[in-house]
Amino acid sequence: MKFSAAAVVAASAVASGAAIEKRSVVYQISDFSAACIPHSTQCLYEFGVFQPGTMQTTPIACKAMVSANIDGTLPNVMYGACEQSSRTFNVVRDAEGLAFLVQAPVSPISNTTGTYHIPNSDLVMSDRPNAIVQSYAGPKNFDLQWQG
């Protein structure tokens, strides 16, 4: 009997650990693209965002058209919009690439925030004459981890 109780407790701990790990994925991103438009001063970020474990059934479209950096690299985005949703997204350049986050208000003083880091290795510069611009060349689909 002691063995059975211990086995049940151990199995519960493993199961709850798996549930906790699964909950660390806050948002799933699909069809992510980011690119500066050749012969333009604009860059477009565009993707779908899905929140697993909710009543949501399809990804919500998010996008931002923003002014390019002078050197043609992808710029920062603050409070990019998602259609028919209170979700917003930010993109902030750092030495290692781009920090990407999606957030949605849960209450007047808190948000559900998920983050993902886009490494410099996933960012490419075009080699077209008179149109040197940066674009994202990494995976189109990825998960955003809970930021606490």
C-alpha positions in Angstrom: 0.0 0.0 0.0 2.8 2.4 0.8 4.4 1.7 -2.6 1.1 2.4 -4.3 0.7 5.8 -2.6 4.3 6.7 -3.3 3.8 5.7 -7.0 0.6 7.9 -7.2 2.4 10.8 -5.6 5.4 10.4 -8.0 3.1 10.1 -11.0 1.2 13.2 -10.0 4.4 15.2 -9.6 5.6 14.1 -13.0 2.2 14.9 -14.5 2.0 18.3 -12.9 5.6 19.1 -13.9 4.6 18.4 -17.5 1.6 20.6 -17.2 3.8 23.4 -15.7 6.3 23.0 -18.6 3.5 23.1 -21.2 2.0 26.3 -19.6 5.3 28.0 -20.1 4.3 28.4 -23.8 2.1 31.5 -23.7 1.6 32.1 -27.4 2.2 30.2 -30.6 3.4 32.3 -33.6 2.6 31.3 -37.2 3.6 32.7 -40.6 6.1 35.2 -39.0 7.7 37.5 -41.5 9.7 40.7 -41.1 11.3 42.6 -44.0 12.3 46.0 -45.1 10.9 46.8 -48.5 13.5 47.4 -51.2 13.6 51.0 -52.6 11.3 52.1 -49.8 11.6 53.6 -46.3 9.2 51.1 -44.8 9.5 47.7 -43.1 6.7 45.2 -42.4 6.3 42.8 -39.5 3.5 40.4 -39.9 2.3 37.1 -38.2 -0.5 35.2 -36.6 -0.7 34.7 -32.8 -2.5 31.9 -31.1 -2.9 31.4 -27.3 -3.1 27.7 -26.5 -5.3 26.5 -23.7 -8.0 29.1 -24.3 -11.2 29.3 -26.3 -9.3 30.7 -29.2 -9.6 28.6 -32.4 -7.7 30.5 -35.0 -4.6 32.7 -35.0 -5.1 36.5 -34.7 -3.4 38.6 -37.4 -0.9 41.1 -36.2 1.2 43.6 -38.3 3.0 46.8 -38.2 4.4 48.9 -41.1 7.2 51.1 -39.7 10.0 53.3 -40.9 13.2 51.5 -41.6 16.4 52.3 -39.8 18.8 54.5 -41.8 21.1 51.5 -42.5 18.3 49.4 -43.8 18.0 47.2 -40.8 14.7 46.1 -39.2 13.6 48.8 -36.7 12.1 48.6 -33.3 8.3 48.4 -32.9 6.4 49.5 -29.9 2.8 48.5 -29.4 2.3 46.9 -32.8 -1.4 46.1 -33.3 -3.3 42.8 -33.5 -6.6 42.7 -35.3 -9.8 42.5 -33.2 -7.7 42.0 -30.0 -6.2 43.8 -27.1 -2.9 42.1 -27.9 0.1 44.2 -28.9 3.7 43.3 -29.8 7.1 44.9 -29.4 10.4 44.3 -31.2 13.6 45.7 -29.7 17.0 45.4 -31.3 19.9 44.2 -29.0 23.5 43.1 -29.7 22.4 39.5 -30.3 19.4 40.2 -32.6 15.8 41.2 -31.9 13.8 40.7 -28.7 10.2 39.9 -29.7 7.3 39.9 -27.3 3.5 39.7 -27.4 1.4 40.9 -24.6 -2.3 41.1 -23.6 -3.9 42.8 -20.6 -5.3 40.4 -18.0 -6.2 43.2 -15.5 -5.6 46.9 -15.3 -2.2 46.2 -13.7 -1.0 43.0 -15.3 -0.3 41.5 -18.7 0.2 38.0 -20.1 3.5 38.4 -21.9 5.4 35.9 -24.1 8.9 36.4 -25.4 11.2 35.0 -28.1 14.7 36.0 -29.2 15.4 36.3 -32.9 19.2 35.7 -33.3 21.3 37.7 -35.7 21.9 34.5 -37.6 18.2 34.6 -38.6 18.5 38.2 -40.0 19.9 38.7 -43.5 20.9 41.7 -45.5 20.0 41.8 -49.2 22.9 42.4 -51.6 20.9 44.2 -54.3 22.4 47.4 -55.6 20.7 50.5 -54.2 18.4 48.3 -52.0 20.4 47.0 -49.1 17.7 46.0 -46.6 17.3 43.5 -43.9 14.8 40.6 -43.6 14.0 37.7 -41.3 15.0 34.3 -42.6 14.3 32.1 -39.6 11.5 29.7 -38.8 8.0 30.9 -39.7 6.4 29.2 -36.7 7.7 29.3 -33.1 6.5 29.5 -29.5 6.7 32.5 -27.1 7.7 31.6 -23.6 6.0 33.1 -20.5 7.8 36.1 -19.1 7.3 36.5 -15.4 
